[in-house]
């Protein structure tokens, strides 16, 4: 249930359509679109006029394959000019198959090698003040990576309340998780919520819920017909 009628959100399909050549990862991109929009439109404290502001929240896209939705949201929010989308995958473009933090304003990490984003987010959450939030978006499949198991355990034991993991669950995990993905985090002391990954109001409520003394995991389920 998409509940957002903001013009910027309605522009996203057209922005994504300007990027072609990576149809293999199209589903990986579109499955993240609504979560990304809610984060940048309603939740994150970030400013396209000052993308390197030391006091900003940090957003880390661990699910870096097929970043078209991410680039479209950054363009809609003013971090990059929409015309840049037309250069996608061309020689000399700042927009590659994986986002590059040294090239794209607003991007915090170079990603695409699955399993790296959550451990990096844990380190950032430890290093930043409680007033600065770190949000990392991961795919359900990359939770199979051992580095994520370690990061989930460390974050829970340290009570990193300024850390949020958003898991986009589109049933791509090979083995799945007994009891569901949220249970994997809850057993390590995380606060958890499971929502419809297309329902903007539900996503916002989950991302802004109180979770003192514990990191937060929001599982955004994508069940396309």
C-alpha positions in Angstrom: 0.0 0.0 0.0 1.8 3.1 -1.2 0.5 6.0 0.8 2.8 8.8 -0.4 1.3 11.3 -2.9 4.2 13.7 -2.8 5.2 14.9 -6.4 8.8 13.7 -5.7 7.7 10.2 -5.1 5.5 10.2 -8.2 8.6 11.2 -10.2 10.6 8.2 -9.2 9.5 5.8 -11.9 10.4 8.3 -14.6 13.8 8.9 -13.0 14.5 5.2 -12.8 13.5 4.8 -16.5 16.3 7.1 -17.5 18.8 4.4 -16.5 19.1 1.3 -18.6 21.6 -1.5 -19.0 21.4 -3.4 -15.8 18.1 -5.3 -16.2 19.6 -8.2 -14.2 19.4 -6.2 -11.0 16.1 -4.4 -11.7 14.2 -6.3 -9.0 17.0 -5.7 -6.5 16.6 -1.9 -7.2 12.8 -1.7 -7.3 12.4 -3.7 -4.1 14.2 -1.0 -2.1 12.4 2.0 -3.7 9.7 2.6 -1.1 12.0 2.2 1.9 14.6 4.5 0.4 11.9 7.2 -0.2 10.5 7.0 3.3 14.0 7.3 4.8 15.0 10.3 2.7 11.6 12.0 2.7 10.6 11.4 6.3 13.3 10.0 8.6 16.9 10.9 7.9 18.5 14.2 8.9 20.5 14.9 5.8 20.8 18.0 3.7 21.7 17.9 -0.1 23.2 21.4 0.3 25.6 20.0 3.0 26.1 16.3 2.3 29.2 16.1 4.4 27.8 17.9 7.5 29.4 16.2 10.5 26.1 16.2 12.4 24.2 14.4 9.7 22.6 11.0 10.0 24.4 8.2 8.0 22.6 6.0 5.5 24.5 3.0 4.2 23.3 1.0 1.3 24.7 -2.5 1.9 22.4 -3.9 -0.8 24.5 -2.1 -3.5 23.6 -4.3 -6.5 21.3 -2.4 -8.9 21.4 1.0 -7.2 19.0 2.7 -9.7 16.4 3.3 -7.1 19.0 4.9 -4.8 20.3 7.2 -7.6 16.7 8.1 -8.4 15.9 9.1 -4.8 19.2 11.1 -4.5 18.2 12.9 -7.7 14.6 13.6 -6.5 16.0 15.0 -3.2 18.6 17.2 -4.8 21.9 15.4 -4.0 22.6 14.9 -7.8 21.2 16.6 -10.8 18.5 14.5 -12.6 20.4 14.9 -15.9 23.2 12.8 -14.3 20.9 9.8 -14.5 21.2 9.9 -18.3 25.0 9.2 -18.0 24.4 5.9 -16.1 27.1 3.4 -16.9 28.7 5.6 -19.6 32.5 6.3 -19.6 33.3 8.9 -17.1 30.0 8.9 -15.3 29.9 9.1 -11.5 27.1 6.5 -11.5 28.3 3.0 -11.7 26.9 -0.5 -11.2 27.7 0.0 -7.5 27.5 3.4 -5.7 30.9 5.0 -5.0 31.2 7.3 -1.9 34.1 9.2 -3.5 32.0 10.2 -6.5 28.3 10.5 -5.6 27.2 13.2 -3.2 25.3 11.7 -0.3 26.7 8.2 -0.6 28.5 7.0 2.6 30.1 3.8 1.5 31.2 2.0 -1.7 29.0 -1.1 -1.7 27.9 -4.1 -3.6 30.1 -6.7 -2.0 27.3 -8.2 0.2 27.8 -8.6 3.9 29.9 -5.5 4.5 27.4 -2.8 5.2 26.1 -3.9 8.6 29.6 -4.4 10.1 30.6 -0.9 8.9 27.4 0.5 10.3 28.2 -1.0 13.7 31.5 0.7 13.7 30.0 4.0 12.7 27.3 3.8 15.4 30.0 3.1 18.0 32.0 6.1 16.9 29.2 8.6 16.5 27.3 10.4 19.2 23.8 9.2 20.3 22.3 12.1 18.4 23.5 10.8 15.1 21.7 7.9 13.6 23.1 5.2 11.4 20.7 3.4 9.1 21.9 0.5 7.0 19.8 -1.2 4.3 20.5 -4.9 3.7 18.9 -7.7 1.7 17.6 -10.8 3.2 20.0 -13.0 1.2 23.1 -11.3 2.5 22.2 -12.2 6.1 23.8 -15.6 5.3 27.2 -13.8 5.4 29.1 -14.6 8.6 30.2 -10.9 9.0 26.5 -10.0 9.5 26.0 -12.7 12.2 28.9 -11.1 14.1 27.7 -7.6 13.6 24.2 -8.5 14.8 25.6 -10.0 18.0 28.0 -7.1 18.7 25.4 -4.4 18.2 22.9 -6.1 20.5 25.3 -6.7 23.3 26.5 -3.1 23.1 23.0 -1.7 23.0 23.6 0.5 20.0 20.3 2.5 20.1 21.5 4.8 17.3 21.8 1.9 14.9 18.9 0.8 12.6 19.1 -2.1 10.2 16.4 -2.2 7.5 16.1 -5.7 5.9 14.4 -5.8 2.5 12.9 -9.3 2.5 11.9 -10.5 -0.9 12.4 -14.2 -0.2 15.8 -14.3 -1.8 17.6 -16.0 1.1 18.7 -19.5 0.2 18.0 -21.1 3.6 15.6 -18.7 5.3 15.4 -18.1 9.0 13.5 -20.3 11.5 10.9 -18.1 13.1 11.5 -15.3 10.6 14.1 -12.7 10.0 13.0 -10.5 12.9 13.7 -13.4 15.3 17.3 -13.5 14.2 17.8 -10.0 15.5 15.5 -10.3 18.5 17.4 -13.2 20.0 20.5 -10.9 20.1 18.7 -8.1 22.0 17.5 -5.9 19.1 14.1 -4.2 19.0 12.3 -5.4 15.9 9.3 -4.7 13.6 8.0 -6.4 10.4 6.1 -4.3 7.9 4.8 -4.2 4.4 7.7 -2.9 2.4 5.4 -0.8 0.2 3.4 0.8 3.0 5.0 4.2 3.6 3.2 5.0 6.8 3.9 1.6 8.3 7.6 1.9 7.4 7.8 5.4 9.0 6.1 4.2 12.2 8.6 1.4 12.5 11.6 3.5 11.8 10.6 6.2 14.3 9.4 3.9 17.1 11.1 4.3 20.5 13.8 1.6 21.2 15.9 2.8 24.1 19.1 0.9 24.8 18.8 -1.4 21.8 19.4 -1.3 18.1 16.4 -1.5 15.8 15.8 -4.0 13.0 12.9 -3.3 10.6 12.0 -6.1 8.2 10.4 -4.7 5.1 8.6 -7.5 3.3 8.2 -7.3 -0.4 5.6 -9.8 -1.7 5.0 -8.9 -5.4 2.1 -10.7 -7.1 
